[in-house]
Amino acid sequence: MQDGGGLFISKTNELFQCANKHLFFFFIFC
């Protein structure tokens, strides 16, 4: 359970970092 939760957290963290990069570029181009 803990390993699955940690994996889920790390995956969501990666998604947030990816989204932050895209939002960053989006605001620059806008």
Backbone as a ProteinNet text record, in pm:
[ID]
protein_1_A
[PRIMARY]
MQDGGGLFISKTNELFQCANKHLFFFFIFC
[TERTIARY]
84.1	0	88.4	187.2	272.4	351.7	403.5	479.4	389.9	266.5	173.7	142.6	124.6	95.1	212.4	334.9	452.9	466.4	437.4	445.7	342.6	222.8	116	156.9	214	256.1	366.1	462.4	572.6	518.9	422.3	365.6	290.5	209.3	134.6	231.6	341.6	442.8	504.4	532.6	589.4	489.9	361.3	259.5	252.4	259.2	252.4	372.2	491	610.5	598	546.1	528	425.8	316.2	211.5	266	348	404.4	492.3	570.6	656.1	570.2	464.1	377.5	307.8	260.7	195.2	294.8	419	524.2	543.7	559.9	579.3	452.4	337.5	210	199.4	235.9	227.9	330.4	446.4	548.7	496.9	441.2	395.4	270.1	195.1	78.3	124.4
-120.2	0	126.4	129.3	248.3	267.9	154.7	166.2	219.6	168.1	214.8	362.8	404.8	545.5	633.6	587.4	666.4	678	568.1	570.2	667.8	665.6	755.6	900.7	927.4	1064.9	1110.2	1022.9	1060.3	1084.4	1003.8	1021.4	1153.7	1185	1311	1427.8	1410.7	1516.6	1542	1436.2	1451.8	1525.2	1489	1554.7	1702.9	1735.9	1877	1953.7	1892.6	1960.1	1982.7	1882.4	1893.5	2002.4	2005.1	2106.1	2245.1	2257.2	2387.7	2439.4	2350.7	2392.3	2441.1	2366	2404.4	2535.6	2554.8	2681	2795.3	2769.2	2871.8	2919.6	2824.1	2860.5	2925.1	2877.1	2932	3079.5	3113.7	3254.2	3339.3	3281.3	3357.2	3388.5	3287.7	3308.1	3394.3	3399.3	3487.4	3626.5
0	0	0	89.4	98.2	-31.2	-87.1	-211.3	-323.6	-332.2	-434.5	-415.6	-289.4	-261.8	-300.8	-269.7	-305.5	-456	-527.9	-673.1	-729.3	-672.9	-717.4	-695.1	-578.4	-545.9	-642	-667.3	-757.2	-898.7	-941	-1075	-1084.3	-983.8	-986.1	-978.2	-903.8	-893.6	-1029.8	-1105.3	-1239.6	-1329.1	-1317.5	-1399.5	-1367.2	-1237.8	-1198.2	-1252.6	-1247.3	-1298.3	-1448.9	-1519.7	-1664.4	-1695.2	-1622	-1643	-1613.1	-1508	-1472.6	-1586.2	-1647.2	-1758.8	-1874.7	-1906.1	-2017.8	-1989.4	-1866.2	-1830.3	-1840	-1797.7	-1802.4	-1945.6	-2038.7	-2180	-2235.8	-2192.3	-2239.6	-2204.5	-2081	-2038.4	-2112.8	-2144.9	-2219.1	-2358.9	-2425.9	-2563.6	-2568.5	-2462	-2456.8	-2413.6
[MASK]
++++++++++++++++++++++++++++++

